[in-house]
Structures are given as structure tokens and as C-alpha cells.
Amino acid sequence: MNAFEFEDVSFAYPHHEVFTSLNLTVGQGDFVAIVGGNGSGKSTFLKLCVGILKPTGGQIRIFGQPAASFSAWSKVGYVPQNPLRDKSFPITVEEVVAMGRVASLGIGRRIGPADRAIIVDSLKKVGVEGFRTQVIGNLSGGQQQRVMVARALAAQPDVLILDEPTAGIDAQGTEEFYSLLQTLNREAGITVLLVSHDVDRVTHYAKTIASLDQGLKFYGPVDHFHQEPIVVKPCAECGGEAVHHG
């Protein structure tokens, strides 16, 4: 069974068409890096995967079920762009991760010993168990992103979806973060979908590349992506350059 299937999917904002007849299948256990320039539809694609947006045409299936009737959202962990908006909010690392467990349990259910064990395990998996009592705003950008991944892992998802998780993190922190995702993918079998502008770096960790530019320009193994002709265009989002293939 595939994690996601996009069949002739279209999506448009009020005055802007993003996709037309997008066809894409993400197998369970894959590590997909989604690349493309500003306005290419990367974040829109992720929001369609997690149900925040609805397609204007075609069909999306999640674990074989139509997205419109899919209800097992705890299987899909989502880390949006800049999830920690108020860094001065006095909340500890452990409390942040516990939120992911509460979301999985449902409203009204209390966290028990088994849930506490899952929270601690999630902290250990991302290497921030030593910061559990610290206020999250005191951590570095890379450490904060690891905490957000731990929060998603606390729901015990089968898929982890991340939108530009390394924005604002230095080169070493980015390498460490991608390595963490690769370990979760290989050892825990978690399917990873990741939006990134850092094409050169992310291709060392991902298995599959999806290149978007007002539609799907390339989808396949990393090795095949490197064999495609390259066009470099300015990227307004990151202030650098985005690589386009085709």
C-alpha cells in the first residue's frame, strides 16, 4: 500500500493555478525531497497531503483511502514552516512533545505512564532528551526543530512531513538534521516528505526527488535526477538559487 497517491490532481488559489493533472505516488518507506523555486507549489503540495487544502480536481488517496474520508491523521506527522512563532512562551521541551501525544490520544484523555514512555522515547530518538526540562525558546534553531520532530513522533506516525525545516539553521546543523531524518527513515521505517531549497545537500540523504515548477517536472530516484539537464534560477524565498530540471 502506498502512503500517498495523487491522481490527476489540480489545485488553484483564487487568482493563481498551482497544479493541473498532477500524478504522483509516494511509497511507504520512501524519503522524498521536494524541490523547486518560489511559487512552484511545494508547500501547497504538503498541505494537500495533510488535508489542510482540498484539491480542486482529481483525487488524493492516503494509505489507500480517499483523502476526503481519511480519518487516521495520527499516522501523518506534520512539521510546518516556523512552527515556534513565539519563542518567549514559557513552555518546556517535554511539554511541547507531550502536545503531540495529546493530539494522538484525543481530547479528554489524560496522559498515562505508557504515554510518558512514548514521549521520552521520542525525545531520545531526536537526541534532545537532555533538554527536556528547558524552555524551548532557549534552544538553538536546530535543537528546536528536533523538538518539533519529537512532537510529531509522539503521535507514532507512519509518515513525517516537513516544510523547510532547516530554514535559519547553519550548515552543520542542517547536515545533522538531515542525518536524523535519514536514520528515522532507515531504522524506524518512517516515510519522509521534505521540502527543501538546499538541493545539493538534501540529495545526499533523500532517496527520491520531486521537482515542482507549476507542475511536476521530475519525479524519480536521486541518481536519475542528477542526470537531468540543470537550469538555475533565482529563488525569492531563500535569497539564493533554486535548481530546476527539464
Secondary structure, 3 states (H helix, E strand, C coil): CEEEEEEEEEEEECCEEEEEEEEEEEECCCEEEEECCCCCCHHHHHHHHCCCCCCCEEEEEECCEEHHHCCCHHHEEEECCCCCCCCCCCCEHHHHHHHHHHHHHCCCCCCCHHHHHHHHHHHHHCCCHHHCCCEHHHCCHHHHHHHHHHHHHCCCCCEEEEECCCCCCCHHHHHHHHHHHHHHHHHCCCEEEEECCCHHHHCCCCCEEEEECCCEEEEEEHHHHHCCCEEEEECCCCCCEEEEEC
